[in-house]
């Protein structure tokens, strides 16, 4: 599945723990999505086919006798939730995932190519204020973009 999530959106969680996703993201997400834990206390949202291809299939093929594999499977799959956005583009974020990411009301949704990241707004601002990572750092790791 070829998707391209780009850009930034600042929705609020409603009282039922639902997150509104704009049409520019919904079109590529489709009717069935997966919400799970991401890095640095954010959540990730994948279209189901992308999650299956990039996360589920590789983890299912991995050697489960490895403690690391089992731990990552628990983290990514154990709390993952398959959701269906409603007609207004709202997605229910389960309580365990809201708690993990510290989501309360103000959120930031960021396109990351083949998936979305969902952050608590204050956590996102703090992480970016102290990060300091540059394109040069990425180049030093062998990834050349420009």
MODELLER restraints for C-alpha pairs under 7 A, 6 or more apart:
rsr = mdl.restraints
at = mdl.atoms
rsr.add(forms.Gaussian(group=physical.xy_distance, feature=features.Distance(at['CA:1:A'], at['CA:49:A']), mean=6.74, stdev=0.5))
rsr.add(forms.Gaussian(group=physical.xy_distance, feature=features.Distance(at['CA:1:A'], at['CA:50:A']), mean=6.39, stdev=0.5))
rsr.add(forms.Gaussian(group=physical.xy_distance, feature=features.Distance(at['CA:3:A'], at['CA:28:A']), mean=5.93, stdev=0.5))
rsr.add(forms.Gaussian(group=physical.xy_distance, feature=features.Distance(at['CA:3:A'], at['CA:114:A']), mean=5.55, stdev=0.5))
rsr.add(forms.Gaussian(group=physical.xy_distance, feature=features.Distance(at['CA:4:A'], at['CA:113:A']), mean=4.83, stdev=0.5))
rsr.add(forms.Gaussian(group=physical.xy_distance, feature=features.Distance(at['CA:4:A'], at['CA:114:A']), mean=5.68, stdev=0.5))
rsr.add(forms.Gaussian(group=physical.xy_distance, feature=features.Distance(at['CA:5:A'], at['CA:25:A']), mean=6.51, stdev=0.5))
rsr.add(forms.Gaussian(group=physical.xy_distance, feature=features.Distance(at['CA:5:A'], at['CA:111:A']), mean=4.34, stdev=0.5))
rsr.add(forms.Gaussian(group=physical.xy_distance, feature=features.Distance(at['CA:5:A'], at['CA:112:A']), mean=5.72, stdev=0.5))
rsr.add(forms.Gaussian(group=physical.xy_distance, feature=features.Distance(at['CA:5:A'], at['CA:113:A']), mean=4.63, stdev=0.5))
rsr.add(forms.Gaussian(group=physical.xy_distance, feature=features.Distance(at['CA:5:A'], at['CA:114:A']), mean=6.04, stdev=0.5))
rsr.add(forms.Gaussian(group=physical.xy_distance, feature=features.Distance(at['CA:5:A'], at['CA:115:A']), mean=6.38, stdev=0.5))
rsr.add(forms.Gaussian(group=physical.xy_distance, feature=features.Distance(at['CA:5:A'], at['CA:116:A']), mean=6.74, stdev=0.5))
rsr.add(forms.Gaussian(group=physical.xy_distance, feature=features.Distance(at['CA:6:A'], at['CA:111:A']), mean=4.14, stdev=0.5))
rsr.add(forms.Gaussian(group=physical.xy_distance, feature=features.Distance(at['CA:6:A'], at['CA:112:A']), mean=6.19, stdev=0.5))
rsr.add(forms.Gaussian(group=physical.xy_distance, feature=features.Distance(at['CA:6:A'], at['CA:113:A']), mean=6.17, stdev=0.5))
rsr.add(forms.Gaussian(group=physical.xy_distance, feature=features.Distance(at['CA:7:A'], at['CA:110:A']), mean=5.92, stdev=0.5))
rsr.add(forms.Gaussian(group=physical.xy_distance, feature=features.Distance(at['CA:7:A'], at['CA:111:A']), mean=5.19, stdev=0.5))
rsr.add(forms.Gaussian(group=physical.xy_distance, feature=features.Distance(at['CA:8:A'], at['CA:109:A']), mean=5.75, stdev=0.5))
rsr.add(forms.Gaussian(group=physical.xy_distance, feature=features.Distance(at['CA:8:A'], at['CA:110:A']), mean=4.61, stdev=0.5))
rsr.add(forms.Gaussian(group=physical.xy_distance, feature=features.Distance(at['CA:8:A'], at['CA:111:A']), mean=6.33, stdev=0.5))
rsr.add(forms.Gaussian(group=physical.xy_distance, feature=features.Distance(at['CA:9:A'], at['CA:108:A']), mean=5.84, stdev=0.5))
rsr.add(forms.Gaussian(group=physical.xy_distance, feature=features.Distance(at['CA:9:A'], at['CA:109:A']), mean=5.10, stdev=0.5))
rsr.add(forms.Gaussian(group=physical.xy_distance, feature=features.Distance(at['CA:9:A'], at['CA:110:A']), mean=6.53, stdev=0.5))
rsr.add(forms.Gaussian(group=physical.xy_distance, feature=features.Distance(at['CA:10:A'], at['CA:107:A']), mean=5.62, stdev=0.5))
rsr.add(forms.Gaussian(group=physical.xy_distance, feature=features.Distance(at['CA:10:A'], at['CA:108:A']), mean=4.58, stdev=0.5))
rsr.add(forms.Gaussian(group=physical.xy_distance, feature=features.Distance(at['CA:10:A'], at['CA:109:A']), mean=6.20, stdev=0.5))
rsr.add(forms.Gaussian(group=physical.xy_distance, feature=features.Distance(at['CA:11:A'], at['CA:19:A']), mean=6.79, stdev=0.5))
rsr.add(forms.Gaussian(group=physical.xy_distance, feature=features.Distance(at['CA:11:A'], at['CA:20:A']), mean=6.12, stdev=0.5))
rsr.add(forms.Gaussian(group=physical.xy_distance, feature=features.Distance(at['CA:11:A'], at['CA:106:A']), mean=6.42, stdev=0.5))
rsr.add(forms.Gaussian(group=physical.xy_distance, feature=features.Distance(at['CA:11:A'], at['CA:107:A']), mean=5.57, stdev=0.5))
rsr.add(forms.Gaussian(group=physical.xy_distance, feature=features.Distance(at['CA:11:A'], at['CA:108:A']), mean=6.52, stdev=0.5))
rsr.add(forms.Gaussian(group=physical.xy_distance, feature=features.Distance(at['CA:12:A'], at['CA:19:A']), mean=6.47, stdev=0.5))
rsr.add(forms.Gaussian(group=physical.xy_distance, feature=features.Distance(at['CA:12:A'], at['CA:105:A']), mean=5.00, stdev=0.5))
rsr.add(forms.Gaussian(group=physical.xy_distance, feature=features.Distance(at['CA:12:A'], at['CA:106:A']), mean=4.65, stdev=0.5))
rsr.add(forms.Gaussian(group=physical.xy_distance, feature=features.Distance(at['CA:12:A'], at['CA:107:A']), mean=5.65, stdev=0.5))
rsr.add(forms.Gaussian(group=physical.xy_distance, feature=features.Distance(at['CA:13:A'], at['CA:19:A']), mean=4.91, stdev=0.5))
rsr.add(forms.Gaussian(group=physical.xy_distance, feature=features.Distance(at['CA:13:A'], at['CA:104:A']), mean=6.81, stdev=0.5))
rsr.add(forms.Gaussian(group=physical.xy_distance, feature=features.Distance(at['CA:13:A'], at['CA:105:A']), mean=4.76, stdev=0.5))
rsr.add(forms.Gaussian(group=physical.xy_distance, feature=features.Distance(at['CA:13:A'], at['CA:106:A']), mean=6.63, stdev=0.5))
rsr.add(forms.Gaussian(group=physical.xy_distance, feature=features.Distance(at['CA:17:A'], at['CA:92:A']), mean=5.79, stdev=0.5))
rsr.add(forms.Gaussian(group=physical.xy_distance, feature=features.Distance(at['CA:17:A'], at['CA:93:A']), mean=5.70, stdev=0.5))
rsr.add(forms.Gaussian(group=physical.xy_distance, feature=features.Distance(at['CA:18:A'], at['CA:90:A']), mean=5.73, stdev=0.5))
rsr.add(forms.Gaussian(group=physical.xy_distance, feature=features.Distance(at['CA:18:A'], at['CA:91:A']), mean=5.16, stdev=0.5))
rsr.add(forms.Gaussian(group=physical.xy_distance, feature=features.Distance(at['CA:18:A'], at['CA:92:A']), mean=4.20, stdev=0.5))
rsr.add(forms.Gaussian(group=physical.xy_distance, feature=features.Distance(at['CA:18:A'], at['CA:93:A']), mean=5.83, stdev=0.5))
rsr.add(forms.Gaussian(group=physical.xy_distance, feature=features.Distance(at['CA:19:A'], at['CA:90:A']), mean=5.19, stdev=0.5))
rsr.add(forms.Gaussian(group=physical.xy_distance, feature=features.Distance(at['CA:19:A'], at['CA:91:A']), mean=5.15, stdev=0.5))
rsr.add(forms.Gaussian(group=physical.xy_distance, feature=features.Distance(at['CA:19:A'], at['CA:92:A']), mean=6.33, stdev=0.5))
rsr.add(forms.Gaussian(group=physical.xy_distance, feature=features.Distance(at['CA:19:A'], at['CA:93:A']), mean=6.98, stdev=0.5))
rsr.add(forms.Gaussian(group=physical.xy_distance, feature=features.Distance(at['CA:20:A'], at['CA:89:A']), mean=5.57, stdev=0.5))
rsr.add(forms.Gaussian(group=physical.xy_distance, feature=features.Distance(at['CA:20:A'], at['CA:90:A']), mean=4.26, stdev=0.5))
rsr.add(forms.Gaussian(group=physical.xy_distance, feature=features.Distance(at['CA:20:A'], at['CA:91:A']), mean=6.41, stdev=0.5))
rsr.add(forms.Gaussian(group=physical.xy_distance, feature=features.Distance(at['CA:21:A'], at['CA:89:A']), mean=5.39, stdev=0.5))
rsr.add(forms.Gaussian(group=physical.xy_distance, feature=features.Distance(at['CA:21:A'], at['CA:90:A']), mean=6.08, stdev=0.5))
rsr.add(forms.Gaussian(group=physical.xy_distance, feature=features.Distance(at['CA:22:A'], at['CA:89:A']), mean=6.79, stdev=0.5))
rsr.add(forms.Gaussian(group=physical.xy_distance, feature=features.Distance(at['CA:26:A'], at['CA:89:A']), mean=6.82, stdev=0.5))
rsr.add(forms.Gaussian(group=physical.xy_distance, feature=features.Distance(at['CA:29:A'], at['CA:46:A']), mean=6.94, stdev=0.5))
rsr.add(forms.Gaussian(group=physical.xy_distance, feature=features.Distance(at['CA:29:A'], at['CA:47:A']), mean=4.68, stdev=0.5))
rsr.add(forms.Gaussian(group=physical.xy_distance, feature=features.Distance(at['CA:30:A'], at['CA:47:A']), mean=6.38, stdev=0.5))
rsr.add(forms.Gaussian(group=physical.xy_distance, feature=features.Distance(at['CA:31:A'], at['CA:84:A']), mean=5.52, stdev=0.5))
rsr.add(forms.Gaussian(group=physical.xy_distance, feature=features.Distance(at['CA:31:A'], at['CA:85:A']), mean=6.38, stdev=0.5))
rsr.add(forms.Gaussian(group=physical.xy_distance, feature=features.Distance(at['CA:32:A'], at['CA:47:A']), mean=6.40, stdev=0.5))
rsr.add(forms.Gaussian(group=physical.xy_distance, feature=features.Distance(at['CA:32:A'], at['CA:48:A']), mean=5.63, stdev=0.5))
rsr.add(forms.Gaussian(group=physical.xy_distance, feature=features.Distance(at['CA:32:A'], at['CA:82:A']), mean=6.84, stdev=0.5))
rsr.add(forms.Gaussian(group=physical.xy_distance, feature=features.Distance(at['CA:32:A'], at['CA:83:A']), mean=5.93, stdev=0.5))
rsr.add(forms.Gaussian(group=physical.xy_distance, feature=features.Distance(at['CA:32:A'], at['CA:84:A']), mean=4.95, stdev=0.5))
rsr.add(forms.Gaussian(group=physical.xy_distance, feature=features.Distance(at['CA:33:A'], at['CA:45:A']), mean=6.74, stdev=0.5))
rsr.add(forms.Gaussian(group=physical.xy_distance, feature=features.Distance(at['CA:33:A'], at['CA:46:A']), mean=5.61, stdev=0.5))
rsr.add(forms.Gaussian(group=physical.xy_distance, feature=features.Distance(at['CA:33:A'], at['CA:47:A']), mean=4.52, stdev=0.5))
rsr.add(forms.Gaussian(group=physical.xy_distance, feature=features.Distance(at['CA:33:A'], at['CA:48:A']), mean=4.70, stdev=0.5))
rsr.add(forms.Gaussian(group=physical.xy_distance, feature=features.Distance(at['CA:33:A'], at['CA:82:A']), mean=5.66, stdev=0.5))
rsr.add(forms.Gaussian(group=physical.xy_distance, feature=features.Distance(at['CA:33:A'], at['CA:83:A']), mean=5.33, stdev=0.5))
rsr.add(forms.Gaussian(group=physical.xy_distance, feature=features.Distance(at['CA:33:A'], at['CA:84:A']), mean=6.26, stdev=0.5))
rsr.add(forms.Gaussian(group=physical.xy_distance, feature=features.Distance(at['CA:34:A'], at['CA:45:A']), mean=5.60, stdev=0.5))
rsr.add(forms.Gaussian(group=physical.xy_distance, feature=features.Distance(at['CA:34:A'], at['CA:46:A']), mean=5.25, stdev=0.5))
rsr.add(forms.Gaussian(group=physical.xy_distance, feature=features.Distance(at['CA:34:A'], at['CA:47:A']), mean=6.37, stdev=0.5))
rsr.add(forms.Gaussian(group=physical.xy_distance, feature=features.Distance(at['CA:34:A'], at['CA:48:A']), mean=5.70, stdev=0.5))
rsr.add(forms.Gaussian(group=physical.xy_distance, feature=features.Distance(at['CA:34:A'], at['CA:51:A']), mean=6.85, stdev=0.5))
rsr.add(forms.Gaussian(group=physical.xy_distance, feature=features.Distance(at['CA:34:A'], at['CA:80:A']), mean=6.63, stdev=0.5))
rsr.add(forms.Gaussian(group=physical.xy_distance, feature=features.Distance(at['CA:34:A'], at['CA:81:A']), mean=5.57, stdev=0.5))
rsr.add(forms.Gaussian(group=physical.xy_distance, feature=features.Distance(at['CA:34:A'], at['CA:82:A']), mean=4.51, stdev=0.5))
rsr.add(forms.Gaussian(group=physical.xy_distance, feature=features.Distance(at['CA:34:A'], at['CA:83:A']), mean=6.11, stdev=0.5))
rsr.add(forms.Gaussian(group=physical.xy_distance, feature=features.Distance(at['CA:35:A'], at['CA:43:A']), mean=6.81, stdev=0.5))
rsr.add(forms.Gaussian(group=physical.xy_distance, feature=features.Distance(at['CA:35:A'], at['CA:44:A']), mean=5.69, stdev=0.5))
rsr.add(forms.Gaussian(group=physical.xy_distance, feature=features.Distance(at['CA:35:A'], at['CA:45:A']), mean=4.54, stdev=0.5))
rsr.add(forms.Gaussian(group=physical.xy_distance, feature=features.Distance(at['CA:35:A'], at['CA:46:A']), mean=6.63, stdev=0.5))
rsr.add(forms.Gaussian(group=physical.xy_distance, feature=features.Distance(at['CA:35:A'], at['CA:80:A']), mean=5.62, stdev=0.5))
rsr.add(forms.Gaussian(group=physical.xy_distance, feature=features.Distance(at['CA:35:A'], at['CA:81:A']), mean=5.28, stdev=0.5))
rsr.add(forms.Gaussian(group=physical.xy_distance, feature=features.Distance(at['CA:35:A'], at['CA:82:A']), mean=6.49, stdev=0.5))
rsr.add(forms.Gaussian(group=physical.xy_distance, feature=features.Distance(at['CA:36:A'], at['CA:43:A']), mean=5.67, stdev=0.5))
rsr.add(forms.Gaussian(group=physical.xy_distance, feature=features.Distance(at['CA:36:A'], at['CA:44:A']), mean=5.43, stdev=0.5))
rsr.add(forms.Gaussian(group=physical.xy_distance, feature=features.Distance(at['CA:36:A'], at['CA:45:A']), mean=6.64, stdev=0.5))
rsr.add(forms.Gaussian(group=physical.xy_distance, feature=features.Distance(at['CA:36:A'], at['CA:76:A']), mean=6.02, stdev=0.5))
rsr.add(forms.Gaussian(group=physical.xy_distance, feature=features.Distance(at['CA:36:A'], at['CA:79:A']), mean=6.35, stdev=0.5))
rsr.add(forms.Gaussian(group=physical.xy_distance, feature=features.Distance(at['CA:36:A'], at['CA:80:A']), mean=4.31, stdev=0.5))
rsr.add(forms.Gaussian(group=physical.xy_distance, feature=features.Distance(at['CA:36:A'], at['CA:81:A']), mean=6.46, stdev=0.5))
rsr.add(forms.Gaussian(group=physical.xy_distance, feature=features.Distance(at['CA:37:A'], at['CA:43:A']), mean=4.65, stdev=0.5))
rsr.add(forms.Gaussian(group=physical.xy_distance, feature=features.Distance(at['CA:37:A'], at['CA:44:A']), mean=6.00, stdev=0.5))
rsr.add(forms.Gaussian(group=physical.xy_distance, feature=features.Distance(at['CA:37:A'], at['CA:75:A']), mean=6.98, stdev=0.5))
rsr.add(forms.Gaussian(group=physical.xy_distance, feature=features.Distance(at['CA:37:A'], at['CA:76:A']), mean=5.91, stdev=0.5))
rsr.add(forms.Gaussian(group=physical.xy_distance, feature=features.Distance(at['CA:37:A'], at['CA:97:A']), mean=6.88, stdev=0.5))
rsr.add(forms.Gaussian(group=physical.xy_distance, feature=features.Distance(at['CA:38:A'], at['CA:44:A']), mean=5.28, stdev=0.5))
rsr.add(forms.Gaussian(group=physical.xy_distance, feature=features.Distance(at['CA:41:A'], at['CA:100:A']), mean=6.37, stdev=0.5))
rsr.add(forms.Gaussian(group=physical.xy_distance, feature=features.Distance(at['CA:41:A'], at['CA:101:A']), mean=4.80, stdev=0.5))
rsr.add(forms.Gaussian(group=physical.xy_distance, feature=features.Distance(at['CA:42:A'], at['CA:101:A']), mean=5.01, stdev=0.5))
rsr.add(forms.Gaussian(group=physical.xy_distance, feature=features.Distance(at['CA:42:A'], at['CA:117:A']), mean=6.41, stdev=0.5))
rsr.add(forms.Gaussian(group=physical.xy_distance, feature=features.Distance(at['CA:42:A'], at['CA:118:A']), mean=5.62, stdev=0.5))
rsr.add(forms.Gaussian(group=physical.xy_distance, feature=features.Distance(at['CA:42:A'], at['CA:119:A']), mean=4.94, stdev=0.5))
rsr.add(forms.Gaussian(group=physical.xy_distance, feature=features.Distance(at['CA:43:A'], at['CA:101:A']), mean=6.40, stdev=0.5))
rsr.add(forms.Gaussian(group=physical.xy_distance, feature=features.Distance(at['CA:43:A'], at['CA:117:A']), mean=5.56, stdev=0.5))
rsr.add(forms.Gaussian(group=physical.xy_distance, feature=features.Distance(at['CA:43:A'], at['CA:118:A']), mean=4.95, stdev=0.5))
rsr.add(forms.Gaussian(group=physical.xy_distance, feature=features.Distance(at['CA:43:A'], at['CA:119:A']), mean=6.63, stdev=0.5))
rsr.add(forms.Gaussian(group=physical.xy_distance, feature=features.Distance(at['CA:44:A'], at['CA:115:A']), mean=6.66, stdev=0.5))
rsr.add(forms.Gaussian(group=physical.xy_distance, feature=features.Distance(at['CA:44:A'], at['CA:116:A']), mean=5.48, stdev=0.5))
rsr.add(forms.Gaussian(group=physical.xy_distance, feature=features.Distance(at['CA:44:A'], at['CA:117:A']), mean=4.60, stdev=0.5))
rsr.add(forms.Gaussian(group=physical.xy_distance, feature=features.Distance(at['CA:44:A'], at['CA:118:A']), mean=6.15, stdev=0.5))
rsr.add(forms.Gaussian(group=physical.xy_distance, feature=features.Distance(at['CA:45:A'], at['CA:115:A']), mean=5.75, stdev=0.5))
rsr.add(forms.Gaussian(group=physical.xy_distance, feature=features.Distance(at['CA:45:A'], at['CA:116:A']), mean=5.06, stdev=0.5))
rsr.add(forms.Gaussian(group=physical.xy_distance, feature=features.Distance(at['CA:45:A'], at['CA:117:A']), mean=6.44, stdev=0.5))
rsr.add(forms.Gaussian(group=physical.xy_distance, feature=features.Distance(at['CA:46:A'], at['CA:115:A']), mean=4.93, stdev=0.5))
rsr.add(forms.Gaussian(group=physical.xy_distance, feature=features.Distance(at['CA:46:A'], at['CA:116:A']), mean=6.66, stdev=0.5))
rsr.add(forms.Gaussian(group=physical.xy_distance, feature=features.Distance(at['CA:59:A'], at['CA:73:A']), mean=6.75, stdev=0.5))
rsr.add(forms.Gaussian(group=physical.xy_distance, feature=features.Distance(at['CA:62:A'], at['CA:69:A']), mean=6.86, stdev=0.5))
rsr.add(forms.Gaussian(group=physical.xy_distance, feature=features.Distance(at['CA:63:A'], at['CA:69:A']), mean=6.91, stdev=0.5))
rsr.add(forms.Gaussian(group=physical.xy_distance, feature=features.Distance(at['CA:64:A'], at['CA:70:A']), mean=5.83, stdev=0.5))
rsr.add(forms.Gaussian(group=physical.xy_distance, feature=features.Distance(at['CA:83:A'], at['CA:91:A']), mean=6.82, stdev=0.5))
rsr.add(forms.Gaussian(group=physical.xy_distance, feature=features.Distance(at['CA:84:A'], at['CA:91:A']), mean=6.76, stdev=0.5))
rsr.add(forms.Gaussian(group=physical.xy_distance, feature=features.Distance(at['CA:85:A'], at['CA:91:A']), mean=4.73, stdev=0.5))
rsr.add(forms.Gaussian(group=physical.xy_distance, feature=features.Distance(at['CA:101:A'], at['CA:119:A']), mean=6.63, stdev=0.5))
rsr.add(forms.Gaussian(group=physical.xy_distance, feature=features.Distance(at['CA:101:A'], at['CA:120:A']), mean=6.64, stdev=0.5))
rsr.add(forms.Gaussian(group=physical.xy_distance, feature=features.Distance(at['CA:102:A'], at['CA:120:A']), mean=6.10, stdev=0.5))
rsr.add(forms.Gaussian(group=physical.xy_distance, feature=features.Distance(at['CA:103:A'], at['CA:120:A']), mean=4.92, stdev=0.5))
rsr.add(forms.Gaussian(group=physical.xy_distance, feature=features.Distance(at['CA:106:A'], at['CA:120:A']), mean=6.28, stdev=0.5))
rsr.add(forms.Gaussian(group=physical.xy_distance, feature=features.Distance(at['CA:106:A'], at['CA:121:A']), mean=5.49, stdev=0.5))
rsr.add(forms.Gaussian(group=physical.xy_distance, feature=features.Distance(at['CA:107:A'], at['CA:118:A']), mean=6.78, stdev=0.5))
rsr.add(forms.Gaussian(group=physical.xy_distance, feature=features.Distance(at['CA:107:A'], at['CA:119:A']), mean=5.55, stdev=0.5))
rsr.add(forms.Gaussian(group=physical.xy_distance, feature=features.Distance(at['CA:107:A'], at['CA:120:A']), mean=4.62, stdev=0.5))
rsr.add(forms.Gaussian(group=physical.xy_distance, feature=features.Distance(at['CA:107:A'], at['CA:121:A']), mean=4.63, stdev=0.5))
rsr.add(forms.Gaussian(group=physical.xy_distance, feature=features.Distance(at['CA:108:A'], at['CA:118:A']), mean=5.72, stdev=0.5))
rsr.add(forms.Gaussian(group=physical.xy_distance, feature=features.Distance(at['CA:108:A'], at['CA:119:A']), mean=5.12, stdev=0.5))
rsr.add(forms.Gaussian(group=physical.xy_distance, feature=features.Distance(at['CA:108:A'], at['CA:120:A']), mean=6.28, stdev=0.5))
rsr.add(forms.Gaussian(group=physical.xy_distance, feature=features.Distance(at['CA:108:A'], at['CA:121:A']), mean=5.39, stdev=0.5))
rsr.add(forms.Gaussian(group=physical.xy_distance, feature=features.Distance(at['CA:109:A'], at['CA:116:A']), mean=6.55, stdev=0.5))
rsr.add(forms.Gaussian(group=physical.xy_distance, feature=features.Distance(at['CA:109:A'], at['CA:117:A']), mean=5.59, stdev=0.5))
rsr.add(forms.Gaussian(group=physical.xy_distance, feature=features.Distance(at['CA:109:A'], at['CA:118:A']), mean=4.59, stdev=0.5))
rsr.add(forms.Gaussian(group=physical.xy_distance, feature=features.Distance(at['CA:109:A'], at['CA:119:A']), mean=6.47, stdev=0.5))
rsr.add(forms.Gaussian(group=physical.xy_distance, feature=features.Distance(at['CA:110:A'], at['CA:116:A']), mean=5.56, stdev=0.5))
rsr.add(forms.Gaussian(group=physical.xy_distance, feature=features.Distance(at['CA:110:A'], at['CA:117:A']), mean=5.18, stdev=0.5))
rsr.add(forms.Gaussian(group=physical.xy_distance, feature=features.Distance(at['CA:110:A'], at['CA:118:A']), mean=6.61, stdev=0.5))
rsr.add(forms.Gaussian(group=physical.xy_distance, feature=features.Distance(at['CA:111:A'], at['CA:117:A']), mean=6.61, stdev=0.5))
